[in-house]
Amino acid sequence: MNYTAEQSKLNLYVFAVLMVVFGVFCLYLAISISIDLYVDLSNKNNLITFDKGSLYLYGVGLTVLTIIFWIALTIISRNKLPGKLNKLLTIIFIASFLLTFTLPQIVHATLNSYLENQNYQVCQNESRRWLFAVAIVYGKDSICKSK
């Protein structure tokens, strides 16, 4: 099947739009779940759910959006990007890619330490795990034992 130049352009635009939607959706989901965690912590709820898996979405969303932005700038400029801009985009890409794997670990360690100091404990029966999607439920004192 031969694609014309117009069909190829259309496919590229559709792909770019889908990737932007995906990147924005990842960031929206991560921010929404982080706000829920913040509200639980602020209200000192008896049960606090930490969705570690959602934190991976920060890095994924930023990485995807950086790549799409980079590609769009390259296409719009129709030649090589200026050195400083290229260097900046490279740094943002590497930082967002590293953020994908480091942010969940750092937040988990910090939050776990903080909640243990606040007399919370992990509720094993309420917590769940599937691949990278880990949701850890913390309960105040004897809440976990009664469930």
N, C-alpha and C positions, 0 to 999 in steps of 0.2 A: 504494500500500500504506500503510495507516494503522498507525502504531505506537501502542500503548498506553503509558501512563506507566511501567508496570512493564517493558515491553520496552525502552524508552529507557534506564531506569535500569540494566538488566542490560547493555545494550550499552556504557554508560558505564563500568560496573565492569570488564567484560571488557577494554575498551580501556585503562583505567588499570592493570590488572594486567599486561597485555602490555607497556605502556610501562615499568613498574617493572622487569619481567624484562629488557627490552632495556637499560635504563640500568645495571642491576647487571651484566649480561653484558658490556657495554662496559667498565665499570670493572675487572671481573675479568680480562678479556683483556688490557687495558693493563697492569695490575699484574703479571700473570703474565709477560708478555713483558719488562717492565722488570726483573723479578727475574732472568730469564735473562741479560739484558745485564749486570746487576750481578755475577752469578756469573762470567761470562766475563771481565769486567774485573778482578775480585778474583783470579782464578786466572791472570791474564796469559796467556790462551790464545793460540796462534799465529794463530787465526782468530777474529775477533769480528764478530758480525752485529748491526748496528744497524737495527732495524725502525722507521723513522721514521713510517711510516703508522699504527702502533699508538698512537702518542702522541696522535693526533687523537681517539682514543677516550676519553681522560681528559675532555676538554672536552665531548664529545658526551654521555657518561654523566652527568656532573654537570649539564649543561644540561637534559637530559630529566628527571632526578630532581627538579631544582629546580622545573621547570614542573609536574610531577605533584603535588609536595608543596604548591605554591602553590594549585593548583586544588582539591586535597583540603581544605586549610585553609579556603578560601573557601566550599566546599560545606558543610563541617561547621559553620562559624560562621553560615551562612545570611544573612550580611550583610557589609558592607565590613570588611576587616581593619584592625586598628589601624595608625595611621600609621607607627610605628617598625618594626613587623613587615613592613609592606608595603615600606618603604624598605630594610630588611635583605635581604628576598627579591629586590628589584630589584638591589641591589648584587651579591648572590651570582649571580644570573642573568647579569648583564653580565660579571662576572669569569669565570664558567665559559664563557660564549660566546667571550670574547676568548682564554681559555686554549686553546680548540680550535685556534686559528690561530697563536698565538704560541709555545706550549710546544714543538712539534716543531722550529721554526726555532731557538729558543734552545738546546735540547739538542743539535741537530745541529751548530751552530757551536761550542759548547763541547766536545763530544765529539770532533769532527774535530780541533780544535786540540790537545786532550790526547793523542789517539792519534798524531798526527804527531810530537809531542814525545817519544813513547815508541817512535819508529821503526816505526810501522805505516804502511801505505799502502793506498789503496783498491784492491781487487781488482775491476777492471771486469768480468771474465768471470763472476765469482761473484755480483755485485750484480744486482738486478732491480728493475723498476719497472712499475707499472700504476696509472694515475691518481694517487691520493694514496698508494697503497701502495708505499712505497719501502723496500727492504731493501738497506742498504749493507754490504758485507763488507770488513772491514779485515784485512790480513795482515801478519805480522811479516816485515820485510826481503824475502827472496827467495821467500817462500811463494807469493805471487801469481803470480810468473813461472813457477813449476814446475807450476802447475795448468792 
